Amino acid sequence: MLDPGGPELGDDCLALCGERNNRFVERLRAEEEEKRQEEAGAAYRREPPRIGVLAIQGDYAAHAIALEETGAEPCEIRKPEELASIDALVLPGGESTTMLKFLKLRFFEALEEFCGTHPVFGTCAGTILLAREVRNPPQRSLGLLDAVVERNAYGRQIDSTILTAETTLPGGPLEMVFIRAPRIAEVGPGVEVLARRDGFPALVRQGNLMAATFHPELSSDRRVHRLFVGIAAAARSQ
């Protein structure tokens, strides 16, 4: 167990431990983060964070169910003025070009402002919307997540698959549902990689931003949503 009063596990500690011990130290860091989330959880159990799900296209209903099951108060967001009533936002999977067509200028600008100051979780198409650069082909994005994302990099709908992989999250291997998935080709130094597929990041975190190239809402494992709800609760309490 970690000493709650002890030093934080920073990048300098990782360097000193050497490559062979990086995975162990990263797991300790994840346990430390889980402890912080548990402390924040005491607050959100009294008053759960209100987390919106962008509900203009995609699998937003499944996200709402997952959020409710992990202690949040979900709500569907269809108008820019509704952003003022929530603590955090989920950008769901779907079709990113279709989402952009629905996001008229005023809505896109409101979304850009909100996502720059609040916790946001993007999955699949939502990850594409968050990225600083989109390829295959290029398209407009919010530019907030320091990552380069390639659309449909794992093939067409028929190439969709379910994998189980190790992550830095406590609790063992995680089920990942990939549907016409994008690929995170590059990440900046401030992006923490929580899980990978074929060596490429599949679940990442950058401060209050999270992104997944898979669909955690389609799995019964709620650890990914639980992590985001904890981030939202901690951000609200600051």
WOSULBEL-V212887 format. One line per field, one symbol per residue. ss: DSSP state (~ for helix, > for strand, _ for the rest). phi: phi as a letter, one per 30 degrees, with the letter a starting at -180 (. if undefined). psi: psi as a letter, one per 20 degrees, with the letter a starting at -180 (. if undefined). Layout:
ss: ???
phi: ???
psi: ???
//
This chain:
ss: __________~~~~~~~_~~~~~~~~~~~~~~~~~~~~~~~~~~~~___>>>>>_____~~~~~~~~~~___>>>>>__~~~~~~__>>>>____~~~~~~~__~~~~~~~~~~~___>>>>>_~~~~~~>>>>>_________>>>>>>______~~~_>>>>>_>______>>>>>____>>>>>____>>>>>>__>>>>>>>__>>>>___~~~____~~~~~~~~~~~~~~~_
phi: .dddcddddcdddedddiddcedddddddddddddddddddeddddbddccdbdccajcddddddddddcjccdadcbbdddddcbcabccddlbdddedddddedddddddddddbbdbbcbhedddddddbcbicdadbdicddacccdhdcjdedcdacbbbdbdddjiecdbccbhddbddbbdddccccabbhicecbbbbiccbbbdccddccddcdddddddddddddddd
psi: qqohjrqqnahhggghhrhhjghghhhhhhhghhgghhghhhgihgnqqopqpoliqalhhhggggghijjroqqpoiqhiihijrhrqporrcohhgghhhnrghggghgggghijrppoppdhhhghhqhpprlrqrqrhkhpmqpppqkhjaahijqrprpqqripqjaqpppopolqrpohqqrhjppohqqpkiqphprpndjpqqpianhijqiojhghhghhhgggghhi.
//
